[in-house]
Amino acid sequence: MNIGTRSFLDILSKHSNIELITKTGPFIGESLEMNGTRIVQVTTANDHRTWKASVFIDASYEGDLVRYSHASYTWGRESRQQYDEPYAGVRPYDTFDNFLPDYPVNATLNNGSLAPFVSPEKLGPVGSADLNLQSYTYRLCVTSTKEKQAPFIKPTNYDPNNFILLQRYINSLIASGNYSSGMPITALLQLRAYSERGCPTTDVYDLNGSFYSAVTTDAVGLSNGYANGTDEDRHRIAQEISDYVLGYLWYILTSPDVPEYTRNDLQGYGLCNDQWPENKHMTPQLYVREALRLVNENVFTQNHVVSGLCRNDTIALGSFGHDVHMVTRIVNGSYAINEGPIGTGIFTLNNSKSRQAFEIPASVLFPKRDEVTNLLVPVCHAASHIAYAATRMEPTFMLLGGAAGHFAAYSILHGHIDVQAVNVRDVQQALTRDGILLHYPPGHCD
């Protein structure tokens, strides 16, 4: 059991009225029963247990209660025109998170076919909508202390030929003259110390895809099909992404074509041996950056993600910029280019003192009232692709989840009323008693 799980269980142990039930498996879609606009019950696959409740909260990355209850939802990218969002839709070419323009990388193999992880897709015009998802990955916990390390894993389906594009990108970095003897591993992927986030341990790192590398541990293109896929589809996609991430690292560690300096740099790290021993010390959780998103009458858009904008229905604060990892990797002529990444700050009102904070309204939690009236959705909430790029952080999900719990409680306490009918002021007062800030800095909206 990893440290995070132990900490979570320690918190739950302080609340004897909470029963934690695990390993239930996914929902069986056809088992979900509705009575008008209310979910009555749903059955889970592994234990064939049927769940009945007055209010349901779907706090999953996948949002299957949204899907199976036939609430409106979407996935992929809206067009610029749909919500008048400047960053929406297919993105224009940018050197950000991309191959070096003066040292392009060939996207084809000797036989003329495309290299692995390059898509033959022809994208629509800049700003147009599509169903592509930003890339997923597995975020690994690694350490630089030998005594705390477990070895990186060679994936069962490893094929070094899958990493031809990675090798060509490494060669292009060397050819550029920036790394004549090889690049540090952080030129290819992100290693962020947990101590940067307040953890007292200084030798443990979060290994993640980097915005400063054209070929990183983000599995570009492999996430498509996950949001609306079957359970089998999702297991297959998760396995393919696991093979990609572990294979990427294994290639660097073992290929004679990788510079010795780079290989040795990665060899200085290993998986944390106190984490997930039951899974060879690798997180079992696929990093789903974005799947389906609820659609209602008041979708939260880029135009609402504004520092300094005060609302009267705020239930949480976001605190991140618009963060979208690579969406597609396509061919321009014969060269590979990445498309879709965004890493930029949010809109700011003049004289705003809120810095990166922005207010999120209660409406993001609710399906359309004529569709489902006893479901709350804190993770796959009602936001456009671009707004979700700023709200998709786990701390924000936690805040929205807390608010969803209060909406559920007040719905039940007031006679099982529709969640959309709960007085938002009651929830705001409860959140304030919990110590949750609804405006930042405090008092600036008074």
MARSE-178082 format. One record per residue (C-alpha): residue in one letter; y, z, x. Coordinates in Angstrom, 1 decimal. Layout:
<nodes>
('A'; (Y; Z; X));
...
</nodes>
This chain:
<nodes>
('M'; (0.0; 0.0; 0.0));
('N'; (3.4; -0.9; 1.4));
('I'; (6.4; 1.4; 1.7));
('G'; (8.3; -0.2; -1.1));
('T'; (5.4; 0.3; -3.6));
('R'; (5.0; 3.9; -2.5));
('S'; (8.7; 4.6; -3.0));
('F'; (8.6; 3.0; -6.4));
('L'; (5.6; 5.1; -7.4));
('D'; (7.4; 8.2; -6.1));
('I'; (10.3; 7.5; -8.4));
('L'; (8.0; 6.9; -11.4));
('S'; (6.1; 10.2; -10.7));
('K'; (9.3; 12.1; -11.6));
('H'; (9.1; 10.7; -15.2));
('S'; (5.9; 11.9; -16.8));
('N'; (6.6; 9.9; -20.0));
('I'; (6.2; 6.6; -18.2));
('E'; (2.8; 5.1; -17.9));
('L'; (2.4; 2.3; -15.3));
('I'; (-0.2; -0.3; -16.1));
('T'; (-1.0; -2.9; -13.5));
('K'; (-3.3; -5.9; -12.9));
('T'; (-3.1; -7.0; -16.6));
('G'; (-2.8; -10.6; -15.5));
('P'; (-0.5; -13.2; -17.2));
('F'; (0.1; -13.5; -20.9));
('I'; (-2.2; -15.7; -23.0));
('G'; (0.4; -18.1; -24.5));
('E'; (-1.4; -18.8; -27.7));
('S'; (-2.0; -15.1; -28.4));
('L'; (1.7; -14.4; -29.0));
('E'; (2.3; -13.7; -32.7));
('M'; (5.7; -13.9; -34.3));
('N'; (7.0; -12.5; -37.7));
('G'; (10.0; -14.6; -38.4));
('T'; (12.3; -14.0; -35.3));
('R'; (10.4; -11.0; -34.1));
('I'; (7.6; -10.9; -31.5));
('V'; (4.7; -8.8; -33.0));
('Q'; (2.2; -8.9; -30.2));
('V'; (0.9; -10.7; -27.2));
('T'; (-2.4; -10.4; -25.1));
('T'; (-2.7; -10.3; -21.4));
('A'; (-5.5; -12.3; -19.7));
('N'; (-7.2; -10.0; -17.2));
('D'; (-7.8; -7.0; -19.5));
('H'; (-7.6; -8.9; -22.8));
('R'; (-5.4; -6.1; -24.0));
('T'; (-3.0; -6.7; -26.9));
('W'; (0.5; -5.3; -26.6));
('K'; (2.6; -4.4; -29.7));
('A'; (6.1; -3.2; -29.6));
('S'; (9.4; -3.0; -31.5));
('V'; (11.3; -4.5; -28.5));
('F'; (10.0; -6.5; -25.6));
('I'; (11.7; -6.9; -22.2));
('D'; (10.6; -9.8; -20.1));
('A'; (11.6; -8.7; -16.5));
('S'; (9.3; -11.2; -14.8));
('Y'; (10.4; -14.0; -12.5));
('E'; (8.5; -16.5; -14.7));
('G'; (9.9; -15.6; -18.2));
('D'; (6.8; -16.4; -20.1));
('L'; (7.7; -14.3; -23.1));
('V'; (10.8; -16.6; -23.4));
('R'; (8.6; -19.7; -23.2));
('Y'; (5.7; -18.5; -25.5));
('S'; (8.1; -17.1; -28.2));
('H'; (9.8; -20.5; -28.3));
('A'; (13.2; -19.2; -27.4));
('S'; (15.4; -21.9; -25.9));
('Y'; (15.2; -22.3; -22.2));
('T'; (15.7; -24.8; -19.4));
('W'; (15.0; -25.2; -15.7));
('G'; (16.4; -27.4; -12.9));
('R'; (20.0; -28.3; -12.6));
('E'; (22.6; -29.1; -15.3));
('S'; (25.0; -31.9; -14.9));
('R'; (28.6; -31.2; -13.9));
('Q'; (29.7; -32.4; -17.4));
('Q'; (27.4; -30.0; -19.4));
('Y'; (29.4; -26.9; -18.6));
('D'; (32.3; -28.4; -16.6));
('E'; (31.0; -26.9; -13.4));
('P'; (32.3; -28.3; -10.1));
('Y'; (29.1; -27.4; -8.1));
('A'; (26.5; -28.5; -10.7));
('G'; (24.0; -31.3; -10.6));
('V'; (22.8; -33.4; -7.7));
('R'; (24.8; -32.5; -4.6));
('P'; (26.7; -34.9; -2.3));
('Y'; (25.5; -35.3; 1.3));
('D'; (26.6; -32.4; 3.5));
('T'; (25.9; -31.4; 7.1));
('F'; (25.3; -27.8; 5.9));
('D'; (21.6; -26.8; 6.2));
('N'; (20.8; -30.4; 7.3));
('F'; (19.6; -32.5; 10.2));
('L'; (22.0; -33.2; 13.0));
('P'; (23.9; -36.4; 12.0));
('D'; (24.1; -37.6; 15.7));
('Y'; (20.4; -36.9; 16.2));
('P'; (18.7; -38.0; 13.0));
('V'; (15.0; -37.4; 12.3));
('N'; (12.7; -40.2; 11.3));
('A'; (11.1; -39.4; 7.9));
('T'; (8.2; -41.8; 8.2));
('L'; (4.8; -41.8; 10.0));
('N'; (3.6; -44.6; 12.2));
('N'; (1.7; -46.1; 9.2));
('G'; (5.0; -46.3; 7.3));
('S'; (4.2; -43.5; 4.8));
('L'; (6.5; -40.5; 4.4));
('A'; (6.0; -37.4; 6.6));
('P'; (4.7; -34.3; 4.8));
('F'; (7.4; -32.5; 2.8));
('V'; (9.6; -35.6; 2.4));
('S'; (9.9; -36.8; -1.2));
('P'; (10.0; -40.4; -2.3));
('E'; (12.2; -39.4; -5.2));
('K'; (15.4; -41.4; -5.8));
('L'; (18.0; -38.9; -6.9));
('G'; (20.5; -39.6; -9.6));
('P'; (24.2; -39.9; -9.1));
('V'; (26.1; -36.9; -7.6));
('G'; (26.7; -34.4; -10.4));
('S'; (23.8; -35.6; -12.5));
('A'; (21.2; -33.3; -14.0));
('D'; (17.5; -33.1; -12.9));
('L'; (14.5; -30.8; -13.1));
('N'; (14.2; -30.0; -9.4));
('L'; (14.0; -26.4; -8.3));
('Q'; (15.4; -24.8; -5.2));
('S'; (12.8; -24.0; -2.6));
('Y'; (10.5; -20.9; -2.7));
('T'; (9.1; -19.1; 0.3));
('Y'; (7.3; -15.9; 1.3));
('R'; (9.7; -13.4; 2.9));
('L'; (7.7; -11.6; 5.6));
('C'; (8.2; -8.1; 7.0));
('V'; (8.0; -8.4; 10.8));
('T'; (8.6; -6.1; 13.7));
('S'; (9.5; -6.4; 17.4));
('T'; (7.6; -3.3; 18.4));
('K'; (4.1; -4.2; 19.7));
('E'; (2.5; -1.0; 18.5));
('K'; (3.6; -1.6; 15.0));
('Q'; (2.4; -5.3; 14.9));
('A'; (-0.4; -7.1; 13.1));
('P'; (-1.0; -10.7; 14.2));
('F'; (0.4; -13.7; 12.3));
('I'; (-2.2; -15.3; 10.2));
('K'; (-3.7; -18.8; 10.6));
('P'; (-3.9; -20.2; 7.1));
('T'; (-7.3; -21.4; 5.9));
('N'; (-5.8; -24.9; 5.1));
('Y'; (-3.9; -25.2; 8.4));
('D'; (-3.2; -28.8; 9.5));
('P'; (-0.8; -29.3; 12.4));
('N'; (0.0; -32.8; 11.2));
('N'; (1.9; -31.1; 8.3));
('F'; (4.5; -30.0; 10.7));
('I'; (5.4; -33.4; 12.3));
('L'; (8.9; -33.1; 10.7));
('L'; (9.4; -29.6; 12.2));
('Q'; (8.4; -30.9; 15.7));
('R'; (10.8; -33.9; 15.3));
('Y'; (13.6; -31.5; 14.3));
('I'; (12.9; -29.3; 17.3));
('N'; (13.0; -32.4; 19.5));
('S'; (16.4; -33.4; 18.0));
('L'; (17.8; -30.0; 18.8));
('I'; (16.7; -30.3; 22.4));
('A'; (18.1; -33.8; 22.6));
('S'; (21.5; -32.6; 21.3));
('G'; (21.8; -30.6; 24.6));
('N'; (22.3; -27.3; 22.8));
('Y'; (18.9; -26.0; 23.8));
('S'; (17.8; -27.8; 26.9));
('S'; (14.9; -25.3; 27.6));
('G'; (14.1; -24.5; 23.9));
('M'; (15.8; -22.7; 21.1));
('P'; (15.5; -19.1; 20.0));
('I'; (13.4; -18.7; 16.9));
('T'; (16.5; -17.7; 15.0));
('A'; (17.7; -21.3; 15.4));
('L'; (14.8; -22.2; 13.0));
('L'; (14.5; -19.3; 10.7));
('Q'; (16.3; -16.1; 9.7));
('L'; (15.4; -12.7; 11.1));
('R'; (17.6; -10.1; 9.5));
('A'; (17.2; -6.5; 10.6));
('Y'; (16.6; -4.1; 7.7));
('S'; (19.1; -1.8; 9.5));
('E'; (21.9; -4.2; 8.4));
('R'; (21.2; -2.9; 4.8));
('G'; (21.2; 0.7; 5.7));
('C'; (17.5; 1.2; 6.7));
('P'; (17.3; 3.7; 9.6));
('T'; (14.5; 1.7; 11.3));
('T'; (16.0; -0.7; 13.8));
('D'; (12.9; -2.8; 14.8));
('V'; (11.9; -4.2; 11.4));
('Y'; (13.1; -7.6; 10.1));
('D'; (13.2; -9.7; 7.0));
('L'; (11.8; -13.2; 8.0));
('N'; (13.3; -15.7; 5.6));
('G'; (14.4; -19.3; 5.4));
('S'; (17.7; -20.0; 7.3));
('F'; (20.8; -21.9; 6.0));
('Y'; (21.3; -23.0; 9.6));
('S'; (18.1; -24.9; 10.1));
('A'; (17.1; -28.2; 8.6));
('V'; (13.3; -27.4; 8.7));
('T'; (12.7; -23.7; 8.0));
('T'; (10.3; -21.5; 6.1));
('D'; (11.7; -22.7; 2.8));
('A'; (8.9; -24.9; 1.3));
('V'; (11.1; -27.8; 0.1));
('G'; (9.7; -29.6; -2.9));
('L'; (6.7; -27.3; -3.4));
('S'; (8.3; -25.2; -6.1));
('N'; (8.5; -28.1; -8.6));
('G'; (6.1; -27.5; -11.5));
('Y'; (6.1; -23.7; -11.2));
('A'; (8.7; -22.9; -13.9));
('N'; (6.9; -24.6; -16.8));
('G'; (3.4; -24.7; -15.2));
('T'; (0.1; -23.3; -16.2));
('D'; (-1.4; -20.2; -14.5));
('E'; (-3.6; -22.6; -12.5));
('D'; (-0.5; -24.6; -11.5));
('R'; (1.3; -21.5; -10.3));
('H'; (-1.7; -20.2; -8.3));
('R'; (-2.0; -23.6; -6.6));
('I'; (1.7; -23.7; -5.8));
('A'; (1.7; -20.2; -4.5));
('Q'; (-1.2; -21.0; -2.2));
('E'; (0.5; -24.2; -1.0));
('I'; (3.7; -22.3; -0.2));
('S'; (1.7; -19.5; 1.6));
('D'; (-0.1; -22.2; 3.6));
('Y'; (3.2; -23.8; 4.5));
('V'; (5.0; -20.6; 5.6));
('L'; (2.0; -19.2; 7.6));
('G'; (1.3; -22.7; 9.0));
('Y'; (4.9; -23.1; 10.1));
('L'; (4.7; -20.0; 12.2));
('W'; (1.2; -20.8; 13.4));
('Y'; (2.4; -24.2; 14.6));
('I'; (5.2; -22.7; 16.6));
('L'; (2.8; -20.2; 18.1));
('T'; (0.1; -22.6; 19.1));
('S'; (1.4; -26.2; 19.5));
('P'; (1.9; -27.3; 23.1));
('D'; (4.7; -29.5; 21.9));
('V'; (6.9; -26.5; 21.0));
('P'; (9.0; -25.4; 23.9));
('E'; (7.5; -22.4; 25.7));
('Y'; (10.8; -20.5; 25.3));
('T'; (10.6; -20.8; 21.5));
('R'; (7.0; -20.0; 21.4));
('N'; (7.4; -16.9; 23.5));
('D'; (10.4; -15.8; 21.4));
('L'; (8.3; -15.8; 18.2));
('Q'; (5.4; -14.1; 20.0));
('G'; (7.7; -11.1; 20.4));
('Y'; (7.3; -10.4; 16.7));
('G'; (4.4; -9.7; 14.4));
('L'; (3.7; -8.7; 10.9));
('C'; (4.3; -5.0; 10.1));
('N'; (0.9; -3.3; 10.3));
('D'; (1.9; -0.6; 7.8));
('Q'; (2.7; -3.1; 5.1));
('W'; (0.2; -4.7; 2.6));
('P'; (-3.0; -3.9; 4.6));
('E'; (-5.0; -5.2; 1.6));
('N'; (-3.4; -8.6; 2.1));
('K'; (-3.6; -9.0; 5.9));
('H'; (-0.1; -7.4; 6.1));
('M'; (1.6; -10.3; 4.2));
('T'; (3.6; -9.8; 1.0));
('P'; (1.6; -10.9; -2.0));
('Q'; (4.8; -11.7; -3.9));
('L'; (5.9; -15.3; -3.9));
('Y'; (9.7; -15.4; -3.5));
('V'; (10.6; -17.2; -6.8));
('R'; (14.3; -17.9; -6.3));
('E'; (14.7; -19.5; -9.7));
('A'; (12.3; -20.5; -12.5));
('L'; (13.1; -21.0; -16.1));
('R'; (16.4; -19.8; -17.5));
('L'; (17.2; -18.6; -21.1));
('V'; (19.5; -20.8; -23.1));
('N'; (21.7; -19.2; -25.9));
('E'; (25.1; -19.7; -27.5));
('N'; (26.9; -18.1; -24.6));
('V'; (25.4; -19.4; -21.4));
('F'; (27.0; -17.8; -18.3));
('T'; (28.4; -20.5; -16.1));
('Q'; (30.2; -21.1; -12.8));
('N'; (33.4; -20.7; -14.7));
('H'; (32.6; -17.1; -15.6));
('V'; (31.6; -16.1; -12.1));
('V'; (35.1; -15.1; -11.2));
('S'; (36.3; -12.2; -9.0));
('G'; (39.0; -10.2; -10.9));
('L'; (38.1; -11.5; -14.3));
('C'; (37.9; -8.6; -16.8));
('R'; (35.6; -8.6; -19.8));
('N'; (35.1; -6.2; -22.7));
('D'; (31.4; -6.8; -22.9));
('T'; (30.4; -6.1; -19.3));
('I'; (27.0; -4.5; -18.6));
('A'; (26.6; -5.2; -14.9));
('L'; (28.4; -6.4; -11.8));
('G'; (27.3; -9.2; -9.6));
('S'; (28.2; -9.2; -6.0));
('F'; (27.0; -12.3; -4.3));
('G'; (28.3; -15.8; -3.7));
('H'; (26.6; -19.0; -5.0));
('D'; (23.4; -19.2; -3.0));
('V'; (21.1; -22.2; -3.4));
('H'; (18.5; -23.0; -0.8));
('M'; (17.4; -26.6; -0.2));
('V'; (16.3; -28.4; -3.4));
('T'; (15.0; -31.8; -2.2));
('R'; (14.3; -33.5; 1.1));
('I'; (14.6; -37.3; 0.7));
('V'; (14.9; -40.5; 2.8));
('N'; (18.2; -42.1; 3.7));
('G'; (17.2; -45.4; 5.2));
('S'; (14.4; -44.2; 7.4));
('Y'; (15.8; -40.7; 8.1));
('A'; (15.2; -37.4; 6.4));
('I'; (18.1; -35.6; 4.7));
('N'; (18.2; -32.3; 2.8));
('E'; (19.9; -32.1; -0.5));
('G'; (21.0; -29.3; -2.8));
('P'; (21.9; -26.3; -0.6));
('I'; (25.0; -24.3; -1.5));
('G'; (26.3; -21.3; 0.3));
('T'; (29.8; -20.5; -0.9));
('G'; (32.0; -17.8; -2.3));
('I'; (32.9; -17.4; -6.0));
('F'; (36.2; -18.3; -7.7));
('T'; (38.8; -15.6; -7.3));
('L'; (41.8; -14.9; -9.5));
('N'; (45.2; -14.5; -7.8));
('N'; (45.7; -11.0; -6.5));
('S'; (42.1; -10.0; -7.3));
('K'; (41.1; -6.8; -5.6));
('S'; (37.5; -7.1; -6.7));
('R'; (36.4; -9.0; -3.6));
('Q'; (33.0; -10.6; -4.2));
('A'; (32.3; -8.6; -7.4));
('F'; (32.2; -10.3; -10.8));
('E'; (31.4; -9.0; -14.3));
('I'; (28.3; -10.1; -16.2));
('P'; (28.4; -9.9; -20.1));
('A'; (25.7; -8.5; -22.4));
('S'; (25.1; -11.9; -23.9));
('V'; (23.1; -13.1; -20.9));
('L'; (20.2; -10.9; -22.1));
('F'; (19.8; -12.3; -25.6));
('P'; (17.9; -15.3; -27.0));
('K'; (19.6; -17.2; -29.8));
('R'; (19.6; -14.9; -32.8));
('D'; (18.0; -17.5; -35.0));
('E'; (15.1; -17.7; -32.6));
('V'; (14.1; -14.3; -31.3));
('T'; (15.7; -10.9; -32.1));
('N'; (13.6; -8.3; -30.3));
('L'; (13.4; -9.8; -26.8));
('L'; (15.6; -8.9; -23.8));
('V'; (15.6; -11.0; -20.6));
('P'; (17.2; -9.5; -17.5));
('V'; (15.7; -11.8; -14.9));
('C'; (15.4; -15.2; -16.4));
('H'; (18.7; -14.6; -18.2));
('A'; (21.0; -17.1; -19.8));
('A'; (22.9; -18.6; -16.9));
('S'; (23.4; -22.1; -15.6));
('H'; (21.8; -23.1; -12.3));
('I'; (25.1; -22.6; -10.5));
('A'; (25.9; -19.3; -12.1));
('Y'; (22.3; -18.1; -11.5));
('A'; (22.8; -18.9; -7.9));
('A'; (25.1; -15.9; -7.8));
('T'; (23.2; -13.6; -10.3));
('R'; (19.7; -14.1; -8.9));
('M'; (19.7; -11.2; -6.5));
('E'; (17.3; -8.3; -7.1));
('P'; (20.1; -5.7; -7.2));
('T'; (21.6; -7.6; -10.1));
('F'; (18.3; -7.8; -11.8));
('M'; (18.0; -4.1; -11.5));
('L'; (21.4; -3.5; -13.1));
('L'; (20.6; -6.0; -15.9));
('G'; (17.2; -4.3; -16.4));
('G'; (18.8; -0.9; -16.8));
('A'; (21.1; -2.4; -19.4));
('A'; (18.2; -4.0; -21.2));
('G'; (16.5; -0.6; -21.4));
('H'; (19.5; 0.9; -23.1));
('F'; (19.7; -2.1; -25.6));
('A'; (16.0; -1.6; -26.4));
('A'; (16.4; 2.1; -26.9));
('Y'; (19.5; 1.7; -29.2));
('S'; (17.7; -1.0; -31.2));
('I'; (14.8; 1.4; -31.9));
('L'; (17.0; 4.5; -32.5));
('H'; (19.1; 2.6; -35.0));
('G'; (16.2; 1.5; -37.2));
('H'; (14.7; -1.3; -35.2));
('I'; (17.7; -3.5; -35.5));
('D'; (18.1; -6.9; -33.8));
('V'; (18.9; -6.4; -30.1));
('Q'; (21.9; -8.7; -30.7));
('A'; (23.2; -6.2; -33.2));
('V'; (23.3; -3.3; -30.9));
('N'; (26.9; -2.0; -30.3));
('V'; (27.7; -3.0; -26.7));
('R'; (30.0; 0.0; -26.4));
('D'; (27.1; 2.4; -26.9));
('V'; (25.3; 0.7; -24.0));
('Q'; (28.4; 0.7; -21.8));
('Q'; (28.9; 4.4; -22.4));
('A'; (25.3; 5.0; -21.5));
('L'; (25.6; 2.9; -18.4));
('T'; (28.7; 4.8; -17.4));
('R'; (26.9; 8.1; -17.8));
('D'; (24.2; 6.7; -15.5));
('G'; (26.9; 6.1; -12.9));
('I'; (27.0; 2.3; -13.2));
('L'; (30.3; 0.6; -12.5));
('L'; (31.4; -2.0; -15.1));
('H'; (34.6; -2.9; -13.4));
('Y'; (35.4; -3.1; -9.7));
('P'; (37.4; -1.5; -8.3));
('P'; (37.3; 1.3; -10.9));
('G'; (40.3; 1.2; -13.2));
('H'; (41.5; -2.3; -12.4));
('C'; (40.8; -3.5; -15.9));
('D'; (42.5; -0.5; -17.6));
</nodes>
